[in-house]
Amino acid sequence: MMISGTPLSVSAGYAAQSTSEDRQSERIREFYDRLRKCDRTLEAIRLEGADFSPGDIGELVDLLKKNRQVQTLELAHNTCGQQAAHILANALAETGLTALSLYRMNVGNQGAEALAKGLQQNNTLHVLELRENQIGARGAHALANALPHSRGLTVLDLSVNQFGPSGISSLAESLIRGCPLVNLTLNHNTCGEIGLRALARVLTYRTPLTSLALIACSLESDGMEEFARGLSRNTNLTSLYCCHNKIGDKGAEALATALESNLHLTQIDLSHNAIGDAGARKLARALPLNTSLAVLGLWSNKIGDDGANALAEGLQLNSTLIDMPALDLRPSFDSSARIAKHILDDIGTLLSRNETLAYARAEAFLEAGRQLANTRLLMAACVQFKRAERTCGAPRFLSTVRREIENARLKIKVADGLVKEGQKQMAKQYFQAAEWYFKAALIVCTDHETALHGMHEIDEIKVRLCTLTPPSFGSR
């Protein structure tokens, strides 16, 4: 569990090494006692490997209903996953949970179906992790049907299950039907050509999805051309992870063509994909045309001097790529290819140059955002701050940018509250009061679109009522 922001977990594995079983049980009892006393400092709970029965899970859920300040629950390495899923699903809407992780809990298809029913009645859960739970296509279908109805869920990790192409296709269809997911992880699920084509179709729609992980999903060149065509038209995806597959040169060439026109993707990982010099040359030709990609992962492929030279030449005409993990002097374990040191030095120099340029651009975006924020143009300021965030990934710089974003969002939240109250007054036809709230919102955030729209409505009402006495407009 987490107390006042400090992680503290009850872990059977750890307890076996450091304390007796009696001590572990005592710690769990202490933990339950704190929940029974409604300790408001508890924000997150992690129970790993503890020998919990369905009855224990039921008691935990009952306590969570009384402790709505607990937003994160992680259960791992337990065999009562199916029962836990049923119990949690029935109570999700009555807790304050925003993040739920069931890792290696043997949830199975039945547990997934239960969770799917719970998701349809829940809009507060934002993060759901179901890694390594022996969920098959049946469970995937159930989750896919529920996702469009779970309006709050934005992060979903379904790694290491047995969905197969059919399950992947169902999940892809749910994204098209209005699923709000921003981050989807499907690692170690067999996707194949059928699943890849279904995901390709998703990319042609305007969905909220910004990150897609398909690591070790049995991807090959078949279907990659269609996937790449979808990627070339996509304007939301910023991160794509396709390492540990077998797309080869043909797949790399298809993705390179997409990168020539996609100006939104900032990170793509193609490591461990049997890409040779031909694929590297095609990727190199895309670099001068691409102005968004910052990270290109090519570790452990079959790229030699010829392909690396081409990448260096492409980098000379590219100013945004700052990281290429990790071409090095050693041959990869699945290849005899070896790259000469002087070529790697050239690539390193060019990447360092780009990193310096990226930092300068990010600093400019940050300063522009600060100037806008100082004039209370907070919506426009956030756009500049997000550009700075995307442009430079240095931890210290990101920390500064995210503080600025948080400060702006807090003020926007205040404006949102004022606008909401103004809309309530509008509904009651208390127009003068509504005008006051909209003006107050615009004092906080000058470019708040909803407040501006509200003021426009007020102006139109004033014109319509200009022949009436003042009390008809503003009296309450």
C-alpha positions in Angstrom: 0.0 0.0 0.0 1.1 3.6 -0.3 1.0 5.8 2.8 1.3 9.6 2.2 2.9 8.9 -1.1 5.5 6.5 0.2 5.3 3.0 -1.3 4.7 0.1 1.1 3.5 -3.3 -0.1 2.5 -6.6 1.5 4.5 -9.1 -0.5 4.6 -12.8 0.3 7.9 -13.2 -1.6 9.6 -10.5 0.3 8.1 -11.5 3.6 9.4 -15.0 3.3 13.0 -13.7 3.1 12.8 -11.0 5.8 10.1 -12.0 8.3 8.2 -15.1 9.5 4.8 -16.0 8.1 3.3 -14.9 11.4 4.9 -11.4 10.9 3.5 -11.3 7.4 0.0 -12.1 8.7 0.4 -9.5 11.4 1.3 -6.8 8.8 -1.7 -7.7 6.7 -3.9 -7.5 9.8 -2.4 -4.1 10.6 -3.2 -3.0 7.0 -6.8 -4.2 7.3 -7.1 -2.4 10.6 -6.1 0.9 9.0 -8.7 0.4 6.3 -11.3 -0.3 8.9 -10.4 3.0 10.6 -10.7 4.8 7.3 -7.2 6.1 7.3 -7.3 9.0 4.8 -3.6 8.8 4.1 -4.0 5.5 2.2 -4.0 6.2 -1.6 -2.7 3.0 -3.2 -2.7 -0.7 -2.1 -0.5 -3.5 -3.5 -0.9 -7.1 -2.4 1.6 -9.4 -4.1 1.6 -13.1 -3.6 -0.4 -12.9 -0.4 -2.6 -16.0 0.3 -6.0 -14.4 -0.1 -9.2 -16.3 -0.3 -12.3 -15.0 -2.1 -13.7 -14.1 1.3 -10.6 -11.9 2.0 -11.1 -10.2 -1.4 -14.7 -9.6 -0.5 -13.8 -8.0 2.8 -11.2 -5.9 1.0 -13.7 -4.6 -1.5 -16.2 -3.8 1.3 -13.5 -1.7 3.0 -12.6 0.0 -0.3 -16.3 1.2 -0.5 -15.7 3.0 2.8 -12.3 4.3 1.8 -12.9 6.0 -1.5 -9.7 7.9 -1.2 -7.9 4.7 -2.2 -7.5 5.1 -6.0 -5.1 2.3 -6.9 -5.4 -1.4 -6.2 -2.7 -3.9 -7.4 -3.2 -7.6 -6.8 -0.6 -10.0 -8.1 0.5 -13.7 -8.0 -2.7 -15.1 -6.5 -4.8 -18.0 -7.7 -8.3 -16.6 -6.8 -8.3 -14.3 -9.9 -11.6 -15.5 -11.3 -13.5 -14.9 -8.0 -11.6 -11.7 -7.4 -12.6 -10.4 -10.8 -16.3 -11.2 -10.1 -16.2 -9.5 -6.7 -14.4 -6.4 -8.0 -16.5 -6.1 -11.1 -19.7 -6.0 -9.0 -18.3 -3.3 -6.8 -16.2 -1.1 -9.1 -18.7 1.7 -9.3 -19.0 1.9 -5.5 -15.3 2.4 -4.9 -13.0 5.3 -5.7 -10.6 3.2 -7.8 -9.1 4.9 -10.8 -6.4 2.2 -11.4 -6.8 -1.6 -11.1 -4.0 -4.2 -11.7 -4.6 -7.9 -11.7 -1.2 -9.4 -12.6 -0.8 -13.2 -12.9 -4.1 -13.8 -11.1 -5.5 -16.5 -13.4 -8.4 -14.3 -14.3 -9.3 -16.4 -17.4 -12.2 -15.9 -19.7 -14.8 -16.0 -17.0 -13.1 -13.4 -15.0 -12.6 -11.2 -18.0 -16.3 -11.5 -18.8 -17.2 -10.4 -15.3 -14.9 -7.4 -15.5 -16.4 -6.5 -18.8 -19.8 -6.2 -17.2 -18.4 -4.1 -14.5 -16.7 -1.8 -16.9 -19.9 -1.1 -18.7 -21.3 0.5 -15.6 -18.1 2.4 -14.6 -16.7 5.7 -15.8 -14.1 6.3 -13.0 -11.6 3.6 -13.8 -8.8 5.1 -15.9 -6.2 2.3 -15.9 -6.7 -1.5 -16.1 -3.9 -4.0 -16.2 -4.6 -7.7 -16.9 -1.2 -9.0 -17.8 -0.5 -12.8 -17.8 -4.0 -13.9 -17.0 -4.7 -16.8 -19.5 -7.5 -14.8 -21.2 -8.4 -16.1 -24.6 -10.4 -14.8 -27.5 -13.7 -15.2 -25.6 -12.5 -12.9 -22.9 -11.1 -10.5 -25.4 -14.5 -10.3 -27.2 -16.2 -9.5 -23.9 -13.8 -6.8 -23.0 -14.0 -5.4 -26.6 -17.8 -5.1 -26.3 -17.5 -3.3 -22.9 -14.8 -0.8 -23.8 -16.9 1.7 -25.8 -19.2 2.0 -22.7 -16.4 2.6 -20.2 -15.9 6.3 -20.9 -13.2 6.8 -18.3 -10.7 4.0 -19.3 -7.7 5.4 -21.1 -4.9 2.9 -20.3 -5.3 -0.8 -21.0 -2.5 -3.5 -20.7 -3.5 -6.9 -21.9 0.0 -8.4 -22.4 0.8 -12.1 -22.3 -2.6 -13.6 -22.9 -4.0 -15.8 -25.6 -6.2 -13.5 -27.6 -5.1 -14.7 -31.0 -6.0 -12.8 -34.3 -9.7 -13.0 -33.5 -9.4 -11.4 -30.1 -7.1 -8.7 -31.4 -9.6 -8.0 -34.2 -12.4 -7.6 -31.7 -10.4 -5.1 -29.7 -9.5 -3.2 -32.8 -13.2 -2.9 -33.7 -13.9 -1.5 -30.2 -11.5 1.3 -30.9 -13.4 2.3 -34.0 -16.7 2.2 -32.1 -15.7 5.0 -29.7 -13.5 3.4 -27.2 -11.6 6.2 -25.3 -8.3 4.3 -24.9 -5.2 6.4 -25.2 -2.6 3.7 -24.4 -3.1 0.1 -25.5 -0.6 -2.7 -24.8 -1.0 -6.0 -26.5 2.5 -7.5 -26.1 2.9 -11.3 -26.4 -0.5 -11.9 -28.0 -0.4 -13.6 -31.4 -1.6 -10.9 -33.8 -0.8 -12.3 -37.2 -1.8 -10.9 -40.5 -5.6 -10.8 -39.6 -5.0 -8.9 -36.4 -2.6 -6.5 -38.1 -5.1 -5.7 -40.8 -7.7 -5.0 -38.2 -5.3 -2.6 -36.4 -4.5 -1.0 -39.7 -8.2 -0.1 -40.1 -8.1 1.5 -36.7 -5.3 3.8 -37.8 -7.5 5.2 -40.6 -10.0 6.5 -38.0 -9.6 9.5 -35.7 -9.4 7.7 -32.3 -7.8 9.0 -29.1 -5.1 6.3 -29.3 -1.6 7.8 -28.9 0.5 4.7 -27.9 0.3 1.2 -29.3 2.5 -1.7 -28.1 2.8 -4.8 -30.3 6.0 -6.4 -28.9 6.4 -10.1 -29.7 3.0 -10.3 -31.4 4.2 -12.6 -34.3 4.1 -9.7 -36.8 5.6 -10.5 -40.2 5.7 -8.6 -43.5 2.3 -9.9 -44.5 -0.2 -7.2 -43.5 2.5 -4.6 -42.7 2.0 -2.7 -46.0 -1.7 -2.2 -45.1 -0.8 -1.3 -41.5 1.8 1.2 -42.9 -0.8 2.8 -45.1 -3.0 3.4 -42.1 -0.1 4.8 -40.2 0.6 7.3 -43.0 -2.9 8.7 -42.5 -2.9 8.7 -38.8 -2.7 12.0 -36.9 -2.9 10.9 -33.2 -0.4 8.0 -32.6 2.9 9.2 -31.2 4.5 5.9 -30.0 4.6 2.6 -31.7 6.5 -0.5 -30.3 6.9 -3.4 -32.7 10.2 -5.0 -31.5 10.7 -8.7 -31.3 8.8 -9.5 -34.4 9.8 -10.6 -37.9 8.8 -7.8 -40.3 12.1 -8.0 -42.2 13.2 -5.6 -44.9 9.8 -5.7 -46.6 8.0 -4.6 -43.5 10.6 -1.9 -42.7 10.3 -0.5 -46.2 6.5 -0.3 -45.8 6.9 1.5 -42.5 9.6 3.8 -44.0 7.1 4.9 -46.6 4.6 5.8 -43.9 7.2 7.8 -42.0 7.7 10.0 -45.1 4.2 11.4 -44.6 3.4 10.8 -41.0 4.3 14.0 -39.1 3.0 12.9 -35.6 4.8 9.8 -34.6 7.7 10.6 -32.3 8.9 7.1 -31.3 9.0 3.8 -33.1 10.9 0.7 -31.9 11.8 -1.8 -34.6 14.4 -3.7 -32.7 14.8 -7.5 -33.2 13.0 -7.6 -36.5 15.5 -9.2 -38.9 15.9 -5.8 -40.8 18.9 -5.7 -43.0 20.7 -3.1 -45.1 17.8 -2.8 -47.6 15.3 -1.9 -44.9 17.8 0.5 -43.3 18.4 2.3 -46.6 14.7 2.8 -47.0 14.3 4.1 -43.5 17.3 6.4 -44.1 15.5 7.9 -47.2 12.5 8.7 -45.0 14.6 10.7 -42.4 15.0 13.9 -44.5 11.2 14.0 -45.1 10.2 13.3 -41.5 10.0 16.2 -39.0 8.5 14.5 -35.9 10.4 11.3 -35.2 12.7 11.6 -32.2 13.5 7.9 -31.4 14.1 5.1 -33.9 14.9 1.8 -32.3 16.9 -0.6 -34.4 18.7 -2.7 -31.9 19.6 -6.3 -32.8 18.8 -6.4 -36.5 21.0 -7.4 -39.5 22.2 -3.9 -40.4 25.8 -3.6 -41.5 28.1 -0.8 -42.8 26.0 -0.2 -45.9 22.7 0.3 -44.0 24.4 2.3 -41.2 26.1 4.6 -43.8 22.7 5.3 -45.4 21.3 6.1 -42.0 24.1 8.6 -41.3 23.5 10.3 -44.7 19.8 10.5 -43.9 20.5 12.0 -40.5 22.5 14.8 -42.1 19.3 16.2 -43.5 17.2 15.5 -40.4 17.0 17.7 -37.4 14.5 15.9 -35.1 15.9 12.4 -34.5 17.8 12.4 -31.3 18.1 8.7 -30.3 18.7 5.5 -32.3 19.0 2.7 -29.8 21.2 0.9 -30.2 23.4 0.4 -33.2 26.8 -0.6 -31.8 30.0 -2.4 -32.7 28.9 -5.8 -31.6 27.0 -8.2 -33.9 23.5 -8.9 -32.7 22.9 -12.4 -31.4 20.8 -13.3 -34.5 23.2 -11.7 -37.0 26.8 -11.5 -38.0 26.5 -7.9 -39.1 29.0 -5.5 -37.6 29.1 -1.8 -38.0 32.4 0.1 -38.3 33.2 2.4 -35.4 33.7 5.5 -37.5 30.2 5.2 -38.9 28.7 4.9 -35.5 30.7 7.9 -34.4 29.2 9.9 -37.3 25.7 8.8 -36.3 26.4 9.7 -32.7 27.6 13.2 -33.7 24.6 13.8 -35.8 22.2 12.6 -33.0 24.0 14.9 -30.5 23.6 17.8 -32.9 19.9 17.1 -33.2 19.5 16.9 -29.5 21.0 20.3 -29.1 18.7 21.7 -31.7 15.7 20.0 -30.1 16.5 21.5 -26.7 16.7 25.0 -28.2 13.3 24.4 -29.9 11.8 23.1 -26.7 13.1 26.1 -24.8 11.5 28.4 -27.3 8.2 26.5 -27.0 8.4 26.7 -23.2 9.1 30.5 -23.2 6.2 31.1 -25.6 3.9 29.1 -23.3 5.0 31.1 -20.3 4.3 34.4 -22.1 0.9 33.2 -23.1 0.2 32.0 -19.5 1.2 35.4 -18.2 -1.5 37.0 -20.3 -4.0 34.3 -19.1 -4.2 32.7 -22.6 -3.9 29.3 -20.8 -5.4 27.1 -23.5 -2.8 28.4 -26.1 -0.1 28.2 -23.4 -0.8 24.5 -22.9 -0.4 23.9 -26.6 3.1 25.4 -26.5 4.0 23.5 -23.3 2.9 20.2 -24.9 5.1 21.0 -27.9 8.0 21.6 -25.6 7.2 18.3 -23.8 7.2 16.4 -27.2 10.4 18.1 -28.4 12.8 17.4 -25.6 12.8 14.4 -23.3 15.5 15.5 -20.9 14.2 14.6 -17.4 15.0 17.9 -15.7 13.5 19.9 -18.6 10.4 17.6 -18.7 9.9 18.2 -15.0 9.9 22.0 -15.5 7.5 21.7 -18.5 5.1 19.5 -16.6 5.0 21.9 -13.6 4.0 24.6 -16.1 1.3 22.4 -17.6 0.0 21.5 -14.1 -0.2 25.1 -13.1 -2.1 26.0 -16.2 -4.5 23.1 -15.9 -5.3 24.0 -12.3 -6.3 27.5 -13.4 -8.3 26.1 -16.3 -10.0 23.8 -13.8 -11.1 26.9 -11.8 -12.4 28.4 -15.1 -14.2 25.2 -15.9 -16.0 25.3 -12.5 -17.1 28.9 -13.1 -18.3 28.1 -16.6 -20.3 25.1 -15.3 -22.0 27.4 -12.8 -22.7 29.9 -15.6 -24.3 27.2 -17.7 -26.6 26.2 -14.7 -27.7 29.9 -14.5 -28.3 29.9 -18.2 -30.6 26.9 -17.9 -32.6 28.7 -15.2 -32.7 31.8 -17.4 -30.8 33.9 -14.8 -28.8 35.6 -17.6 -27.2 38.3 -15.6 -25.8 35.8 -13.1 -24.6 33.6 -16.0 -22.9 36.5 -17.5 -21.0 37.2 -14.3 -19.8 33.6 -14.1 -18.7 33.6 -17.7 -16.8 36.9 -17.3 -15.2 35.5 -14.1 -14.0 32.4 -16.1 -12.5 34.6 -18.8 -10.6 36.6 -16.1 -9.0 33.4 -15.1 -8.5 32.0 -18.6 -8.9 34.5 -21.4 -9.2 31.9 -24.2 -11.6 29.5 -22.5 -13.7 28.4 -25.5 -16.8 27.4 -23.6 -16.8 30.7 -21.6 -16.4 32.7 -24.9 -19.3 30.7 -26.4 -21.4 31.5 -23.3 -20.7 35.2 -23.6 -21.6 35.1 -27.3 -24.9 33.5 -26.3 -25.5 36.2 -23.6 -24.8 38.9 -26.3 -27.4 37.3 -28.6 -29.9 37.2 -25.8 -29.3 40.8 -25.0 -30.0 41.7 -28.6 -33.3 39.7 -28.6 -34.4 41.3 -25.3 -33.2 44.9 -25.9 -36.8 46.2 -26.0 -37.5 44.6 -22.6 -36.9 46.3 -19.2 -33.6 45.5 -17.4 -35.3 43.4 -14.7 -36.5 41.0 -17.4 -32.9 40.3 -18.3 -31.2 40.0 -15.0 -33.6 39.7 -12.0 -33.6 36.6 -10.0 
